[in-house]
Amino acid sequence: MRNFKHPSGFVVILNLILISLFCVKTPESDKGQLVAKVGSKAITTKDILYRAELTPLPPNVNTVQSVLNNLIAEKLMVFEAEDTSSILANSNFQAHIRGIKEQAMRDELYNKTIEKNVQLDEDELQTAFHTSQREYTVSFYNVTAKASTEAIFDAVEENPDAIQEIYNEISQSQDESLKKIKWDETEDPRLFRSLYVNRAEAGEVLAPIRINRSQTLIMRVEDYTTYPMFGGEQEQIRFIDVKNEFYKLESMVQWKQYTSTLMHGKELRFDRDSFTRMIDMLLPIHTSDTGLIKKEQLDQAAETAFSERAAEMDAISDNPLFTFNDEIWTIGDFKNAIASHPLVYKQKEIPAEQFPALFKEAVADLILDHMLNEEAYKRSYDKSSEVKAKAEVWHDAILAKYQLNKTLAARRAANPSDLPAGRHNAKILETYIVELRDKYADQIQIYPKYLESVKLTHVPLLGFRQNVPYPIAVPSFPFFSTADNLIFE
């Protein structure tokens, strides 16, 4: 029997390492009803809900009219910035917007290629529906050595029943962790299938789940509690919910197959000297008392290195960092790539010694997205109205904020005041909004008919996606006015 050793004391929380996907998506056919036009820019009922419901509203913005006031003011700020601002030529701004657009293009590729073509097996759906009454308690172990991970899958491929013996051996050298799991908490299609589609029973050791090349989960069902459904209405709602969850997870399986096919036969090889040098530059120096590097430090590592060590980076920018599919990527190429596609690290914190492996995985994900971008461009998804709308929202939000800050700074300098800074800014902004309203009055049209149909929930939410370069779904709400009535009529 193969030996499966594990670092002692390693604790992992299941939720942090299972695949997760949160996608803010609106069907392309749902354009919303037009409520205002500002020049050539349209504002629809969908735009109001998108901007007001997926990001927290300021305390003094309470009505749909107030939301519309601020969205119109944002567009007017954009008009001013487009005439006078140099930010449009800024390479970082251009890369940021391009990155958001390309992420939307990859979403479009996913929606068109995978999600609309998923077919669920009715028998499996019925089994998952009935098994959804169970809340499972599972014990699990995390195998973190690459050799051990490979040995596990070799043994199971040779004899599927070997998983029980593997579990028993692991349990002798590592303390088990317990986790309760409901049908809508698996996050991973393999775990959902093992538990709910295959209707796992107590004592059963599940098929191993490979997280990455050097990390595998081994789980056993310890017990389950059944929570019966009562009444036809509850069963109908549960069936729809289980179907949607199953559909989402099966979409993930097909997407994995699609991306694997796309990358088949392609090799990623790092230059040893450049890789070592990059790790030395990127490895954050601020670690916690436990010696772990936190995700927020990882996310800023590359950006910080390229900005604070610009001269050193420029000196080696022509050095090869890696070769992908026989194409050499220099450190300069890598710098340009992460300007529009920040590296994505999928663990919240890691021991410092694991950073090189995590960096390689993040680069591999960047390369995969680069390939997906090429596919999306081939299909002209950059011209999709949905993609262009998402890019424009961020373009306008950033440009309007830049214009506001520039105007406030200039007018504070030209007209100093003894007022507190907040009140001084508010007074300047009030005057500026009136000026913009008068200047662009003939370009503002409001259609109140559909505005009255928009209902705000006033529930503070933040649209957030995991494991993507741009996780925030919606720009922060533009706050220029607190007026409850329409001020641009």
Secondary structure by P-SEA (a helix, b strand, c coil): cbbbbbccccccccccccbbbbbbccccccccccccccccccccaaaaaaaccccccccccccaaaaaaaaaaaaaaaaaaaacccccccaaaaaaaaaaaaaaaaaaaaaacccccccccaaaaaaaaaacccbbbbbbbbbccaaaaaaaaaaaaacccaaaaaaaaaaacbbbbbbbbcccccccaaaaaaccccccccccccccccccccbbbbbbbccccccccccaaaaaaaaaaaaaaaaaaaaaaaaaaaaaaaaccbbbbbcaaaaaaaaaacccccccccccccaaaaaaaaaaaaacaaaaaaaaccccccccccccccaaaaaaaacccccccccccccccaaaaaaaaaaaaaaaaaaaaaaaaaacccccaaaaaaaaaaaaaaaaaaaaaaaaaaaaaaccccccaaaaaaaaaaaaaaaaaaacccccccccccccccccccccccccccccccccccccccccccccccccc
